[in-house]
Amino acid sequence: MKKRSVDEAAPESDCAGDAPHPRHNHLLFGHGAAERQLLEAYRSGRLPQAWIIGGLEGVGKATLAWRFARFLFANPLFDSPEVARASDLSVSPDHPVSHRIDSLSIGDLALLRREWNEKTKKHFTEIRMDDVRDALDLFHHAAGEGGWRICIVDCAEDLNRSGANALLKVMEEPPPRSLFLIVSHRPARILPTIRSRCRMLQLEPLTADQVSQALFSLGEPWSHMGAEIDAAAQRAGGSIKQALRYLDKDTNELAESVEGLLSRLPQVDWHGVHRLGDQIAGSSAVDDFYAVTDALFDWLDAQVQLGAQAGEGADRLAPYAEVWEKVADAVREAEALNLDKRPLVLSIFADLAAAVRAARS
């Protein structure tokens, strides 16, 4: 994998704000059983060539994917003494493989994520077919170092239809010692033809204590926040990413404003929605726009989870799934075409109100 030079380095789309990228995390919290499942599958010599690592956004799915990739590159033989002795998938930060993972300088590693658009100075809104074809070219050649060829997708929801089909084409006849690790916040939305070729590994939400430990482990400034960390962890619903949002004062206030508007649905506070639209309009409010859309999708996910826990059937939950798709498409279009965000916000809240009424009828 080619690494950008320092001069051309750009923000990484698969990174949560200012937090370290998941490939730099050497600690994993709360997913010991999932980690052991991957380790035992490798030890058996019958490792499935494709895995979907699913779960709530921000629980450590990407961290686990990078942890497994690092372990395989450091231990390319499943029957080696080192693998037999291993109690988990940890690799020392001082190991040469760790340094190469950190710098994205392993030629047998493909990373599929939303790339940086140099023209707009923003990330593309999706993982495009050309991105997939370029990244997966390594699977058409012998492994450069004679070991594993690994592709990490972060995340599946960002693949457009053509990109997903291009990925599927490679997954259908992968060469030996190939591995696909697909991070997904909503595995049910992945193409069935891709899901059928993957082993599912579902991660549970973290406990509040585990979220706190993960945040403290990120280093400064989080390691010095003390009570703020614990308070954010209690509110985060098991997601490290959500806790990070709560720790950012401006983002937190904006998210609370959105949550207040959502709590009134199906009644719509149009004055509040207009104020929200004004706040996220303009090129200087990109971060605010992302904070609002994140809060909207988190709310939709929560409605589906609460409904499922209450035993509601598919008919009751379908309106939320349908509006999720509609909102996602509208957000992508607004980003891609740089459309005015004010009418987008108005239409989203109208659609959400209709979905709530339909789900309750």
N, C-alpha and C positions, 0 to 999 in steps of 0.2 A: 504494500500500500504506500502510495506516495504521500509524503508529508509536505504541507505548505511551508514555505520559508517564513521566517519571522516577519519579513516585510509584508507578506501577502496574507498573513493569518487573519481569519475572519471568525465571527461568533459561530459557535457550534449549535446546530438546531436541536441536538439531542442532549442538551445540558440544561439544568434547572437554574436559571438566573446566574448568579455569581458563584454558585456552589461548584466544587470540583467535578469534572466529567466522571461518569461512572467507571471508565477504564482506569482512573487513578485511585479508586477505592479498593483498599486491600482488606477491609473488614466487611463482613456480611452479618446483618442482624435479623434474627427471627425466622430464618428459612433453612434451618439445619436439616429437616427431613427432605426437602427438595434437593439440597446439596448432596445428601447421601444417596438419593435416587440417581442422580447423574453419575456420581462416583462409582456406584455399584454397576450401573449399566456399562460404564467404560471398562471396569475390571472384568466383566463377563466376556469381553471380546465380541459382544453383539450390540454395540452401540447403535441405536437408530440414527439415521443420517439427517433427520430433521426434527426439531423440537419447537413447539410453540410455548413460550413462557408467558403465561397470562396472569392477569390480576389488576387490581386497582392501580391507577397511575401514581407513581412515586413510592412504591413499596419495596423497590430493590430489584426489579426484573432485569434491568440492563446491567446492574452491578453483578448479578449472578451470571449473566451471559458472558460478560468480560472475564469473570473469575474462571469460568469453565474453559474459555478459549485460552486463557493464560496457562492453565494447568496442562492442557493438551499440547501446547507448543513447548512447554518445559518438560513434558513427559510423553513423548510421541509413541512409546511402546506400552500397550495396555498391560502386558505381563512383566513389566520391569519391577525390580525390588522396590523402587521408590513408590510406585503406584500401589504395590501390595502393602507397604507400610503406612500409606497416607490415611489420615483420619478425616480429612476434609479436602477441599480443593484449593487450599491456600498455597501461594507461591511467594517466596520472600521478595520484598520490594527491591532488594539488591541483586536479584537474579537478572542475568542479561536479557531474558525474555521480558521481564517486567519493564525494563528500560525501553525495549523496542515496542512494546505495547503502548507505553506512555507516549512515545513519539510517533506512533502510527507508521513504523518503518519495517513492518513485516510484510514481505511480498506475497505471502500465501493467505493474507487476511483481507477480506472485502467487507466494507462497512456501507450499508445502504441507509441513507437518511436524507432529509431535505437539504439540498445543497444551497450554497450562497450564490445569489444573483449579483454579479458585479455591476450590472447596469442600474438596477434599482436600489442596490445596497441593502437588500432584504433577502431572507431565505425564500426559495421557491415554496409554493403552497403545497407541493406534493413531491413524492419521489417519482421521477419521470422514467419512461421506458428507456431512454438513452442512458440515464444514470445506472439503471440495472444492467444493461448490456455492457457498458464500460467496466463496471465493477466486477461483474461475474466472468469476464474474459479469462480470469485466472483458472477457471474450471475447465477450460478447453486446452490447457497445457499441463505438462507434468509439474508436480509441486516443485517449487524452486529449491527447497531444502530437503526434499525427500520425505516430508512428514505430512501433516494435516493441511488441508485447504478448508478454511472456515469463513462463512459469511454470517455477519450479524446484521439483522434488520431491525432498525429502531426508528419508527415503529411500523407495524403492518398497516395501521389505519392511514398512514401517509402515502401508501402505494396507490397510484392511479390504476385504472383497469388494465391499461396496456402494460404498465410496469409489473403488475401482479402476474399477468400472463407470461411476460418475459422471464420472471423468476420461476414460475411453474415449469417452463420449458427446460430450464437447467435442472430443476429438482426431479424431473421425470426420469432422467438417466444420468445421475451424478457419477462421476468417476470414484474409484475406491478412495477411502479415507477422506471423504468430504463430509462437512457438517454445516447445517443451516440452523442458526439460533434466531428465532423470530419472536421479537418482543411485541406483545399485543395487550392493549388496555381493554379491548372488546373482541375476544377471539371469535365470537359468533358472527362477526362481520367479515371475517377472512373468507376468501373464495373456498367453497366446499372442496374443490379439487386440490387446493393446497392443504387444507385441514386434513384431508384423508391420507396425506403422505407424511403427517407429522405425529409425533408423540406429544400429548398435552401435559404440561406441567403447570398447575395452577397455584399461584402464591396467594396466601391469605393476608389480609390487612395486618399491620404490625400493632402491637400493644403500645400504649402511650409511653411506657418505660423504654421500649425498643426504639421508638421514634426519638425520644430524648437522647438516648445513647448514640444513635446514628448522627444526630445533629451535633452533639459535642465532639464526635470523632472527626468532623469536617475541618477542625482547626479554627483559626481566627477568621472572622470575629465571633463565630458562633460559640466557640469554647469558653468565652467570657460572659455569656449572656445570662447564665444562671436561671433565675426564676422565669424569665421570659421564655426560655426554651421549654420548660415544663408546662407553662400555660399554653403555648402554641401546640405542643404535643397532645395535650388533653383535647383540644378542639379539632385536631387534624384528621380524625377518622381513620387512623392507621396509615396515613400517607406522609412521607417525608417531604415531598414536594408541596403538599398543602400546608404543612407546618412552616416551610420556608416562606410561603406567601404571607402567612399570619405575622411573621417576624419583620416583614417590610411594612412600615407604617402607612405609606401612601397606598400600596397595593391592598393592604388589609382594609383600610377605610373604603376603598372603592368596591372591594368584594362584599363588604358588609352592606353597602348601599344597594348593590345588585341583589343580594340575598333578601333584603327588606322588600324590594319590589316583587321578587319571586314568591315570597311568603303570602302575598295578597291574592295571587292568582286563584281562580280565573278573573277576579276583579283586577283591572289594570289602572295603576296610578299614572295617567298619561302625562301629568306635569312632571313627575319624577322621571319618567322614561325620556321625555324631551330633554331634561337637564342632563341625563346620562348620555344621550346622543350628542349633545353639545360638548360634553367633557372629552369624549373619545374621538371627536372629529379633528381632522388636520393631521399633517405628516409628523408633527412633533408628539403625537399622543399614541404612538405605536404600542408602547408597553402597556398603556391603559387599555387599549383595544384588546390585547392578548389577555390581560387580567379579567376583563369582562367576559370574553368568550370562554375562558377557562372556568369561570364561576358558573356560566350558563350550562356548560357540558357536565360539570360536577353535579349541578342540581338535577339535570336529567338522569344521570346515572343513579343518583340517590333515589329518585322516584321509582325507577325500575327495581332497584334492590329492595326498597321498602315494600313495593307491591308483591314481589316474589316471596319475601319473607312472610307476608300476610296471606299467602296462598292464592293471590289473585291470578286469574287465568290469562292466557295469551291475548284474549280479546280486550281485556282491561289495560294491558300493558302496550298493546300495539300502537296506540296514538303517540306514546312517548318515543317509541322506536322510529315511527314515521317522521315526527317533527325533528328528531335528532338528525336524521338524514337530510331533511330539508334545510335545517339551520347550518349543518356542516357544508353543504353545497353552496349556500348563500355566502358564508364566511369566506370560502375558498375563492369564489368569484369576486367578492369585494376586494380581497387581497391582490388577486392576480391582475385585476383591471384598475386597481387603485380608486375604487368607487367611494363616494361620500358615505360615511358610516352612519349618519343620522337616520336616513330612511331605512337602513338595514336594521338598526336597533328597534325602530317602530314596528317593522314587519315581523321581527323575531318575537316581540312580546305579544303581538296579535296572534301569531301562530301558537305560541306557548299557551295562551289563554284558551284557544280553541282545543288544544290537546288535553288540557286539564278537564274542560267541560266534557269532552268525549270520553275520557277515562272514568269520569264519575257518573256518567249517565247509565 
